[in-house]
Amino acid sequence: MATQPSKTLETFPNPNPERDYEIRIQTSEFTAVCPVTGQPDFGTIIVTYVPDTLCVELKSLKLYLWSYRGEGVFHEAVTNRILDDLVAACHPRRMEVRGEFNVRGGLQTNVVARYEASGPSTGALE
């Protein structure tokens, strides 16, 4: 059976929750659709985070990002939505999602969205 895009983000237990360490995941294969022109948009998505008790499983992240391929969405909205969905899935101590989108109309757009947990971890959105 072929793999299909999915909005489901899976996690696994952090093997070292006692330590702050950074995980950086990058893909240059992000694709969505411009909601104004209907033309494809291409970009690089970079996720950097310090996990708390959970880490994001990479295959599920790949399928999640793939799910945007046919979706009409602005760069600003998709970068923030990716951050919100990842925070809801793994409740990190800190996270940054950076969208570096290819030039369109002579303009390059880079969007950075950040999250930082406030106070001790509760395993829920702060």
C-alpha positions as CSV (number, residue, x, y, z in Angstrom):
1,M,0.0,0.0,0.0
2,A,1.3,3.4,-0.9
3,T,2.1,6.0,1.8
4,Q,-0.4,8.8,1.9
5,P,-0.2,12.4,3.3
6,S,-1.6,12.8,6.8
7,K,-2.3,15.5,9.3
8,T,-1.4,13.1,12.2
9,L,1.8,13.8,14.0
10,E,3.2,10.9,16.0
11,T,5.6,11.2,18.9
12,F,7.9,8.9,21.0
13,P,9.3,9.3,24.5
14,N,12.3,11.6,24.8
15,P,15.3,9.3,25.6
16,N,16.9,12.1,27.7
17,P,14.2,14.3,29.2
18,E,16.5,15.4,32.1
19,R,18.7,17.4,29.6
20,D,18.0,20.3,27.3
21,Y,19.2,19.5,23.8
22,E,18.2,20.8,20.4
23,I,16.7,18.8,17.6
24,R,16.8,20.4,14.1
25,I,14.8,19.0,11.2
26,Q,15.0,20.5,7.7
27,T,13.3,19.7,4.4
28,S,13.7,21.6,1.2
29,E,10.8,19.7,-0.4
30,F,7.9,21.7,1.1
31,T,5.1,22.5,-1.4
32,A,1.8,24.2,-1.0
33,V,-0.4,26.3,-3.3
34,C,-0.7,30.0,-3.5
35,P,-4.3,30.9,-2.5
36,V,-4.3,33.9,-4.8
37,T,-2.8,32.5,-8.0
38,G,-3.3,28.8,-7.6
39,Q,0.3,28.3,-8.5
40,P,2.6,25.9,-6.5
41,D,4.8,27.4,-3.8
42,F,8.0,25.7,-2.9
43,G,10.1,26.2,0.2
44,T,12.3,24.9,3.0
45,I,10.8,24.2,6.4
46,I,13.2,24.1,9.3
47,V,12.0,22.9,12.7
48,T,14.3,23.5,15.7
49,Y,13.1,22.4,19.2
50,V,14.1,21.4,22.7
51,P,11.9,18.5,23.6
52,D,10.4,17.9,27.0
53,T,8.9,14.4,27.4
54,L,8.1,13.7,23.7
55,C,9.9,13.9,20.4
56,V,8.3,14.2,17.0
57,E,8.5,11.0,14.9
58,L,10.1,11.9,11.5
59,K,8.0,9.8,9.1
60,S,4.8,11.3,10.5
61,L,6.3,14.8,10.2
62,K,7.2,14.1,6.5
63,L,3.7,12.9,5.8
64,Y,2.2,15.9,7.7
65,L,4.3,18.3,5.6
66,W,3.3,16.4,2.5
67,S,-0.4,17.0,3.3
68,Y,0.0,20.7,2.4
69,R,1.0,19.9,-1.2
70,G,-2.5,20.6,-2.6
71,E,-3.6,23.1,0.0
72,G,-4.0,26.8,-0.7
73,V,-2.3,28.7,2.1
74,F,-0.3,31.8,2.7
75,H,3.3,31.5,3.9
76,E,2.6,33.2,7.1
77,A,-0.4,31.1,7.9
78,V,1.2,27.7,7.1
79,T,4.4,28.5,9.2
80,N,2.3,29.4,12.2
81,R,0.0,26.4,11.7
82,I,2.9,24.0,11.5
83,L,4.2,25.5,14.8
84,D,0.8,25.2,16.5
85,D,0.4,21.6,15.4
86,L,3.8,20.5,16.5
87,V,3.5,22.2,19.9
88,A,0.1,20.5,20.4
89,A,1.7,17.1,19.5
90,C,4.9,17.1,21.5
91,H,4.7,20.0,24.1
92,P,8.3,21.1,23.7
93,R,10.2,23.4,26.0
94,R,11.0,25.6,23.1
95,M,10.3,25.5,19.3
96,E,11.0,27.5,16.2
97,V,9.5,26.9,12.8
98,R,11.2,28.7,9.9
99,G,9.7,28.8,6.5
100,E,12.1,29.9,3.8
101,F,10.0,30.2,0.6
102,N,11.3,30.4,-2.9
103,V,11.2,33.6,-4.8
104,R,7.8,34.5,-6.2
105,G,7.3,37.7,-8.1
106,G,10.8,38.8,-7.4
107,L,10.3,38.6,-3.6
108,Q,11.5,35.9,-1.2
109,T,9.6,35.4,2.0
110,N,11.0,34.0,5.2
111,V,8.6,33.5,8.1
112,V,9.8,32.6,11.6
113,A,7.3,31.5,14.3
114,R,8.4,30.7,17.9
115,Y,7.0,29.0,21.0
116,E,8.4,28.9,24.5
117,A,6.8,27.0,27.4
118,S,6.1,29.1,30.5
119,G,7.0,27.6,33.8
120,P,7.4,23.9,34.6
121,S,6.2,21.4,32.0
122,T,2.6,20.2,32.4
123,G,2.4,18.2,29.2
124,A,-0.2,20.6,27.8
125,L,-0.1,23.8,25.8
126,E,0.9,26.7,28.0
